Amino acid sequence: MNDIQPMLTEFILPEDFFERILVVESTGYLPELCRLFPSAEIFAVTADNAVPEAPDYRDLPVEWRILEYRDEPLPFPREFFDVIISDLTLEFVTNPQDIAAGFSMFLKQTGVWLTSFRNIRHWSVLKKLMESHYYGVVSRLYAKFEFENLLYSSFYKEVRMRPVVREAPKELLQRLLACGFENIHNDLETEFWLVRAARSMPELSLLKSMYTYDERKKLSWILRRIEYEIEPKTNIEAFWKLYDEMHLFTDYTAAFIHETVVHRESFYRTLINSSPHRREILRDLLRSAIGACMNDVDPIWLNKLLNEELAD
């Protein structure tokens, strides 16, 4: 079977700001990562204790851990890394979901896992099967939908994939199609899939990146108490105090309310009725909420609140 080329850095986005990076076995990425993120703390895990002294790595500012990730827990705090980078991580494991879920625990709420897998539907695998050969007895090969389901079951919220293509001989491809093999998105010629798996949806990642976990936790707790009218006067006062202390702004606050509060209409009514001194901010907050709407229902009652309760 062909080896995958180190291509996962193609999945690093311009807005990615990685402060802590973990590379698991795929040490070929280290020189480029040190160049791309000179201020980052970079850690590497390998089972081969000779690797850190190899000429390509010995002078890099990398903290090494010598262990077998398939058998030993990673020696790091939870929610420690912005990104984990590792090619073909789940190919030679007996417990793929345990490994995938375990990696997610070491990622920050805004973190991502960059990995890859070999496509079991690639023509080269099918050709060997047609010739009565199969070399995947001790390895795990995956189809795209299967790998996606595995990641979603392992606490990742968004999965993006990019194909690495090795074209099939035309005659063989026609034979496979004639046998009934589907070739949606050129799957039969995709040898590997590159994967970017995020712990949070993009819009939530942005929210989580702007304030600390403790600040967001406190804000969420107060919003839910207002929503369910638990000591509303006390909690609305606490909300506005936190709003000022955290230097919140209306676009962020509206998005946070949208993601946190279920009964948003009654929440906003309670907030408006108990905050006569904050009417200008509330107008801006409702306008931000209207702009952030992802459905056709919320703007109706939001506009009604804006025009009736907060009219000049």
N, C-alpha and C positions, 0 to 999 in steps of 0.2 A: 504494500500500500504506500502511496505517496505521502511524504511528510508535508505538513502545512507550512507555508511561509509566514514569517511574523508580520501580520497585517493589521492587528487589532488597534494600533495607534490611528488608523484611518477613522476609527469610531470616536476619537477624542474631538469634542466640539470646540469652536472658538470661545464659547462662554464658560467652558470647564475651568475651574480654578481648584486644582487638587493640592491640598496641603499635606496629606498623608497618603502614600501609595504603597500597595502591597503587590509584589509579583510572586506568583507561586509556580515554581519550576521553569517558567518561560523566561529564563535569564537573558536571552538574546535581546529583550526589550530594554534592559537596564541602561546601556549607554545613551540611547535616544531619550529615555525618560529623564535622565540626569540633565540632558541638554535642554529639553522642553520645559522642565520644572526645576530650575536651579535652586529655588528656595524651599522645595518640598522635602519632607522627611520620607525617605524611600526605604522600604523594607523588602527583603527577599527571603523566600523559603525554598530550600532544596534538600533532598535526601543525600546528595553527593557532597561530602565535606571537602572535596578537592576543588569544587567550582569557585568558591570565594577567592582562591589564590590563582585562578587562571589569569593569564596576561590581560584579557579583555576587561576583567572585573576588579582586579586587586586594588586599583587606585580610585575606584568610584566611591562616592560618599553614600554607601549603602550599608544598612544594618542587616546582618545575616542571621538566620535561624536555621539550624540543621535539624530537619525532622522529616518524616514521611506523612504528608498531609492526609493520605488515605487512611492512616491508622491512628494518628495522634491529633488531639485538638490543637488548634492554633493558639500560641501563647500570647494573645493580645487581649486588651479590654474590648468589651462590646461597643459597637457603634464608634469604632476608632478610625476607620479608613474612609477616604472619599472615593477610592476606586480600588478594586482588586482586578489584576490582569493575569490571565492564565489560559493558554491554548489547550484545547482537547482535554479539559480537566476531568470530564465525566466518562471518558472512553474506557479507562481501565480501572473501574471501581465496581464494587459489589453493591454499593448503597448510594446510587446517584442522587436521590432526593435528599438523603441525610447530608451529603456533601454540599449540595446547592443551598439547602436551608441553613446549614451551618455557616457557609460563607456570608449569607445575608445578615446574620447576627453581628458580624464584624464591620458591616457597612453603616455609615451614618444614615439618618433618615433621608438625606439627599444623595446618598452614594449610589454607585453603579458597579456592576460586575461586567467586565469585558472578557468574553470567552469565545469558544468556537466548538464545532462538532463536525464529524464526518457524516455525510449524507448517505444513509443506507439505500436510497433510491438512485444513486449515481450509476451511470451505465457500467462503470468498471466493476462495481460490486455485483450487479445483475449478470454481467458477462461471466464472472467466475462461477456464479450459481448455475448458469446454463451449462457450464463445463464441469459441473459436479464438484466444484471447489468452493470452500468457504473458510476464510481465515479469521473470522470474527468470533471464534469460540471463547477466547479469553477477553475479548473487548466488547464494548457496547457501541453499536451504531444506531443512529436515531433518524427518524423522519422529522421534517420541519414541525408539523403540528404536534408531534409527540414531545419534542423538546420544549416547545412553547408551553404545553400543558404542564410539563414537569416544573418549569420555572414559575408559572402562575400558582402552582400548588406549593411552592417553596417560598412564598411571601414576597415575590417580586410583582410590582404593579404595572410595569410597562416593559414590553420586550420589542426590540427592533432587530431585524436581521438583514444581512447583506450577503449575496451569493459570491462564492469563488468558483469560477466556471472552468472546467476542462472539457472541451468539446468532444462529442462522440464521433466515431467513424459513421459516415452518413448511412451506410448500409445497415449497421447495427442499430442505429436509432430508428430507422424505418421498421426493422424487425420488431423492436420493442413496442413501437406504436401499434403495429399490426396485431401484436399479442394482447393489446388492451391496456398497456401502461399509459397512464395520463402523464402529460408533460406540462402541467400548469406552471407558469412562471419559469419555464426552462429547467424544471426540477431534475430531469434525467441527466442534465449536463452540469448540474451544480455539485461539485465534489465536496466542498465544505460550506458551512454557513458561519459567518461571523456574527456575533451576538453582543448586543448591549442591553443588559437587564438592569432596570432601575428599581430601587426600593419604593419610590413614590412616583405618582403621575407628574408630568412636567409642571403643571400649574401648582401642585402642592409642593414640589421641590423648591420652586421660587419662594413660596410663602415660608417654608421651613428654613430657607437660607438667610432670611432677613433679620431674624431675631433668635435669641438663644432658646434652647429647649425649655428651660424653666420659665422664661417669659411667655412662651406660647402656651405652656401648660396652665399657667395662672390665668391667662386671658381666656382660654377655652373653658376653664372651670367657672369663671365669672359669667361668661356668656350663657352657659347651660343653666346656671342658677337663675338668670334673668328670664330665659326661655320658659322655665317651669315655675316662674313666679315664686321662687324661694327667697324670702326677705328681699323683695324687689327694690325697695328704697335703698337699703344698705348696699346691695350689689350693683345698682346703677351708679351710686356714688363711687364705689370701688372701680367700676369700669372707666368712668371719666378720669379718675385719679391715675389709673394705669395708662389710659390714653395719653395723658399729658407726660407722665414719667417716661414712657417708651418712645415718645415723639412719633406716635402713630400718624398715618395719613389715611385719607378716606378711601383711596383705591385699595390699599392693603387691607384695611379694616372690613370693607364690603366683601372682598374676596374671602377673608378669613371667616366672616359670619356665614357666607354662602356654604363653605365647606364644613362648618361646625354645627350650625343651628338647623334643626329640622323644621320647626314651625316658625318660619321666618316672618310671616305677616303679623302674627300676634306678638312676636318678639319686637318688631319695629314699632308697633303700636304702643307697647309697654314702654319702650325706650323714649319715644316721642312724648308721651303723656307725662313722663316723669322728668323731662329734661328741658324745661322752658328756657333755660339760660344757654342752651346749646343749639338753638334753632338753625343758625347759619351752617354750622358743621353738619347738622342732621340733613339739611338740604343737599349739601355736597355728598354726604354719605349715600343718600337715596339715588342721586344722579350716578354715582359710581356703581351702585348696585344694579341700576338699570343697564348701564354699559357692560356689566359683567355677566348679564343674564345669558343662560344657555338654552332657554326654552321660551315659549310664547305666552306662558301663563303669568310668570312673576312680573313682567313689565306692567301688566294691567293694574294689579293692586299697588305696585310701587308708584306708578304715576298717580293713582288715586290718592295715596297717602301724601305724595308731594304736593298735589294741587289742592287737597282739602285740608289736611292737618297742618301743613307748613306753608300755606299761602301767605304772601306778604300782606 
